[in-house]
């Protein structure tokens, strides 16, 4: 099967990428402004400048659109999403510490954004009424990030760079170290985002501690 680089097709006809992007942009703004319930498909179509028929040809329902918005945030974060290489010759030659630092800086850069915190607070407020949305958010965001990091650690374990027999648990621990208590303080509005310099220094310290523990 050939790969697709644009929106999904229906009936053999490609979707208009400009309309697809406009729908996602309108939905993101409305989700951030009024939560899931406050963003109607009618309003999303109107703000995107498309018909409802066009909107539904791109996204089957509001949950699918919500999930696509989350995936879009992950993609815009430019997080390195490594996969274990099938051929060792294609492996990233940089030291593991540098690869982990790059991943951690990108992750904290994403998590430090005020709009991401706003989005998380809106979702948390509605998670009891819409548990499916919480699962969509977790699968498309945090889980996908931890899975990618676990893949990196699993590959490093197989190559003898670290002792990491449970890469999923190790990835969970490292992400929690990177986030630290600052993430909660920012979530509560008690502190602003870290600067890029602060993020780099914090990530480097955590990565060093993690690698020291997993190389013993």
Buried (B, 14 or more C-beta within 10 A) or exposed (E): EEEEEEBEEEEEEEBBEEBBEBBBBBBBBBBBEEBBEEBEBEBBBBBBEBEEEBBBBBBEEBBEBBBBBBBBBBEEBEBBBBEBEEEEEEEBEEEBBEBBBBBBBBBBBBBBBEEBBEBBBBBEEBBEEBEEBBEBBBBBBBEBBBBBBBBBBBBBBEEEBBEBEEBBEBBBBBBEBBBBEBBEEBBEEEEEBBEEEEBBEBBBEBBEEBBEBBEE
